[in-house]
Amino acid sequence: MSIFGRTVSARAVAALALVMLVVALLPALSNTPTREITLVVRGMTFYLKDDPRTPNPTLEVKAGERVRVVLENQDRGMTHDFAVPAFDAGLDPIDWNETDTLVFDVPETPGTYEYVCRPHRLMMRGTIRVS
């Protein structure tokens, strides 16, 4: 086979293709599974989508786990965000009827960490418990 005027063996081309395939798949193979938590904002409070009665719930996660937080703003006329200052992770503010997603890796250190809506942190705050 000839590439750029040079003769290259089929074996070398196959090896290069295999290396490129492995490199392309490496991120998918090395990432830990992602767990999704959906938080709904209404009445200046965070709620789990499947538990609309517990305000600003404690989120239970495992050390080293990859977590995807989906934030749904159902608070008409208000802009909200979601941030975990200790993890240096946060979303930009979203308006009513908008949704955004934050993916972060939970630290290996067990403990409790705070999550907040930065503009309304006095009312909208909860705990992430890492076990």
TORDREN-141117 format. One line per field, with one value per atom (N, C-alpha, C): atom name; y, z, x. Coordinates in pm, whole numbers, plus 50000, padded with zeros to 5 digits. Layout:
REM residues N
name = [CA  ...]
c2 = [Y  ...]
c3 = [Z  ...]
c1 = [X  ...]
This chain:
REM residues 131
name = [N  CA  C  N  CA  C  N  CA  C  N  CA  C  N  CA  C  N  CA  C  N  CA  C  N  CA  C  N  CA  C  N  CA  C  N  CA  C  N  CA  C  N  CA  C  N  CA  C  N  CA  C  N  CA  C  N  CA  C  N  CA  C  N  CA  C  N  CA  C  N  CA  C  N  CA  C  N  CA  C  N  CA  C  N  CA  C  N  CA  C  N  CA  C  N  CA  C  N  CA  C  N  CA  C  N  CA  C  N  CA  C  N  CA  C  N  CA  C  N  CA  C  N  CA  C  N  CA  C  N  CA  C  N  CA  C  N  CA  C  N  CA  C  N  CA  C  N  CA  C  N  CA  C  N  CA  C  N  CA  C  N  CA  C  N  CA  C  N  CA  C  N  CA  C  N  CA  C  N  CA  C  N  CA  C  N  CA  C  N  CA  C  N  CA  C  N  CA  C  N  CA  C  N  CA  C  N  CA  C  N  CA  C  N  CA  C  N  CA  C  N  CA  C  N  CA  C  N  CA  C  N  CA  C  N  CA  C  N  CA  C  N  CA  C  N  CA  C  N  CA  C  N  CA  C  N  CA  C  N  CA  C  N  CA  C  N  CA  C  N  CA  C  N  CA  C  N  CA  C  N  CA  C  N  CA  C  N  CA  C  N  CA  C  N  CA  C  N  CA  C  N  CA  C  N  CA  C  N  CA  C  N  CA  C  N  CA  C  N  CA  C  N  CA  C  N  CA  C  N  CA  C  N  CA  C  N  CA  C  N  CA  C  N  CA  C  N  CA  C  N  CA  C  N  CA  C  N  CA  C  N  CA  C  N  CA  C  N  CA  C  N  CA  C  N  CA  C  N  CA  C  N  CA  C  N  CA  C  N  CA  C  N  CA  C  N  CA  C  N  CA  C  N  CA  C  N  CA  C  N  CA  C  N  CA  C  N  CA  C  N  CA  C  N  CA  C  N  CA  C  N  CA  C  N  CA  C  N  CA  C  N  CA  C  N  CA  C  N  CA  C  N  CA  C  N  CA  C]
c2 = [49884  50000  50123  50229  50350  50467  50534  50652  50763  50876  50990  50947  50860  50815  50716  50671  50573  50440  50335  50203  50165  50127  50091  49954  49868  49734  49738  49642  49631  49606  49537  49509  49639  49732  49861  49944  49941  50015  49957  49825  49761  49794  49792  49825  49969  50061  50201  50217  50147  50153  50101  49994  49938  50036  50098  50197  50313  50360  50472  50433  50310  50262  50256  50204  50195  50334  50427  50564  50627  50603  50659  50601  50473  50408  50424  50466  50476  50558  50677  50751  50674  50607  50532  50412  50352  50235  50270  50389  50425  50503  50560  50636  50544  50587  50511  50538  50450  50473  50601  50665  50790  50763  50813  50805  50940  50939  51063  51097  51223  51276  51396  51395  51508  51589  51716  51810  51908  51930  52025  52144  52264  52385  52441  52459  52527  52584  52700  52762  52793  52832  52866  52749  52625  52506  52400  52318  52202  52082  52001  51875  51768  51644  51533  51513  51484  51468  51359  51251  51142  51156  51269  51296  51445  51484  51626  51682  51603  51647  51686  51639  51665  51784  51898  52015  52002  52051  52053  51920  51811  51678  51653  51557  51509  51412  51436  51351  51251  51124  51017  50969  50979  50935  50855  50784  50703  50772  50755  50812  50763  50854  50820  50803  50814  50795  50916  50891  51000  51024  51151  51188  51292  51273  51373  51431  51563  51631  51706  51676  51747  51844  51971  52075  52123  52114  52162  52280  52396  52514  52529  52501  52516  52635  52722  52839  52960  52982  53087  53224  53290  53424  53429  53315  53312  53243  53289  53228  53156  53031  52950  52879  52838  52755  52644  52566  52458  52455  52452  52449  52367  52302  52232  52296  52399  52473  52385  52287  52201  52119  52092  52015  52106  52238  52337  52305  52275  52238  52321  52365  52442  52467  52498  52533  52683  52732  52871  52882  53002  53019  52984  52925  52893  52960  52996  53061  52958  53010  52926  52838  52714  52616  52572  52594  52548  52434  52358  52245  52253  52215  52207  52089  52047  51927  51956  51901  51911  51770  51738  51609  51636  51562  51577  51444  51433  51315  51345  51258  51271  51243  51325  51298  51165  51115  50987  50999  51121  51144  51145  51048  51050  51174  51215  51331  51394  51513  51587  51717  51750  51869  51942  52072  52153  52176  52172  52222  52340  52433  52557  52607  52695  52785  52914  52951  53064  53194  53233  53358  53352  53231  53216  53122  53127  53029  53028  53134  53134  53041  53023  52939  52806  52810  52695  52631  52539  52470  52332  52241  52103  52038  51909  51835  51719  51698  51577  51494  51371  51282  51179  51180  51089  50974  50850  50734  50647]
c3 = [50000  50000  50000  49933  49922  49988  50081  50149  50136  50078  50055  49982  49887  49806  49874  49991  50062  50069  50064  50073  50220  50255  50393  50390  50480  50482  50536  50492  50540  50689  50738  50881  50961  50911  50978  50976  50865  50855  50953  50963  51055  51200  51233  51369  51403  51308  51330  51351  51272  51287  51423  51470  51600  51712  51703  51804  51806  51690  51683  51743  51721  51778  51930  51983  52128  52190  52128  52180  52177  52073  52063  52169  52203  52301  52444  52466  52600  52696  52659  52755  52797  52704  52738  52826  52807  52886  53025  53040  53168  53261  53210  53295  53384  53507  53597  53556  53589  53555  53619  53553  53602  53659  53780  53843  53826  53794  53769  53885  53927  54032  53971  53970  53915  54031  54033  54133  54063  54124  54074  54169  54112  54194  54183  54299  54305  54446  54453  54584  54656  54581  54638  54717  54668  54736  54633  54666  54585  54632  54537  54566  54472  54519  54429  54343  54216  54127  54175  54232  54278  54425  54488  54626  54639  54596  54597  54734  54841  54975  55064  55032  55119  55064  55133  55084  55106  55011  55019  55074  55001  55052  55065  55150  55158  55043  54964  54851  54897  54886  54928  54806  54812  54703  54759  54672  54714  54674  54756  54727  54591  54509  54379  54271  54306  54208  54116  53992  53898  53904  53924  53943  53839  53785  53695  53767  53791  53852  53741  53727  53632  53714  53680  53751  53662  53713  53643  53721  53658  53726  53697  53796  53784  53868  53904  53988  53897  53859  53762  53807  53714  53740  53816  53848  53925  53846  53869  53811  53923  53896  53996  53935  54021  53979  54082  54061  54153  54160  54282  54298  54420  54409  54521  54539  54623  54635  54670  54756  54797  54680  54581  54464  54349  54371  54267  54142  54164  54055  54064  53950  53951  53813  53810  53686  53677  53555  53535  53568  53604  53636  53517  53551  53448  53484  53382  53400  53419  53446  53462  53339  53364  53261  53181  53235  53171  53253  53188  53250  53213  53306  53277  53354  53315  53370  53416  53532  53587  53615  53565  53592  53672  53782  53863  53926  53963  54032  54181  54258  54403  54456  54550  54605  54679  54696  54764  54916  54966  55110  55158  55242  55296  55381  55389  55469  55418  55469  55423  55360  55252  55174  55143  55129  55106  54956  54914  54782  54801  54706  54720  54585  54591  54480  54518  54443  54486  54508  54422  54449  54571  54610  54720  54828  54854  54941  55085  55130  55266  55280  55171  55174  55102  54996  54908  54928  55023  55054  55107  55074  55121  55142  55169  55203  55107  55070  54998  55097  55121  55214  55132  55149  55078  55171  55128  55212  55142]
c1 = [50085  50000  50090  50046  50126  50053  50121  50067  50169  50129  50218  50344  50329  50441  50533  50499  50581  50506  50579  50519  50503  50380  50350  50282  50322  50264  50121  50042  49905  49903  50002  50012  50029  50111  50132  50005  49931  49805  49703  49695  49603  49639  49767  49812  49777  49796  49763  49612  49532  49386  49343  49406  49373  49408  49525  49565  49467  49425  49331  49196  49154  49028  49035  49144  49161  49164  49235  49241  49102  49025  48890  48798  48814  48727  48774  48895  48953  48868  48819  48735  48610  48547  48426  48458  48574  48610  48659  48719  48780  48687  48579  48488  48407  48390  48304  48159  48069  47928  47877  47785  47728  47590  47569  47437  47369  47241  47170  47077  47084  46996  46926  46793  46718  46661  46699  46647  46554  46439  46341  46339  46341  46334  46193  46130  46001  45986  45922  45901  46031  46133  46265  46325  46302  46350  46387  46489  46524  46440  46395  46326  46381  46388  46416  46292  46312  46198  46103  46157  46072  46030  46061  46017  45983  45864  45828  45791  45810  45771  45889  46010  46125  46205  46200  46273  46424  46501  46647  46702  46678  46710  46860  46894  47032  47053  47157  47190  47295  47265  47357  47436  47569  47655  47770  47840  47953  48083  48185  48316  48364  48414  48466  48362  48236  48127  48117  48080  48050  47900  47863  47723  47683  47565  47505  47385  47388  47274  47201  47074  46988  46905  46913  46838  46725  46602  46483  46427  46420  46368  46219  46136  45991  45942  46034  46002  45981  45855  45820  45874  45940  45991  46122  46180  46305  46416  46537  46656  46729  46769  46838  46959  47049  47161  47180  47284  47319  47470  47525  47670  47708  47824  47885  48023  48032  48157  48278  48261  48373  48428  48344  48387  48428  48417  48444  48361  48232  48142  48016  47966  47843  47789  47660  47591  47574  47564  47525  47377  47329  47188  47098  46983  46883  46752  46676  46547  46437  46317  46200  46180  46142  46111  46235  46352  46476  46535  46622  46691  46838  46924  47067  47125  47244  47306  47447  47483  47617  47668  47786  47849  47975  47992  48112  48150  48276  48326  48327  48267  48262  48403  48451  48584  48591  48710  48731  48715  48710  48702  48557  48518  48382  48359  48235  48200  48074  48042  47925  47972  47905  47939  47809  47818  47700  47678  47551  47514  47422  47424  47348  47300  47202  47171  47243  47345  47430  47354  47258  47188  47096  47055  46959  47011  47139  47205  47152  47089  47036  46916  46839  46720  46740  46815  46827  46964  46968  47093  47060  47145  47128  47262  47261  47381  47401  47526  47566  47645  47598  47667  47744  47877  47965  48001  47973  48005  48108]
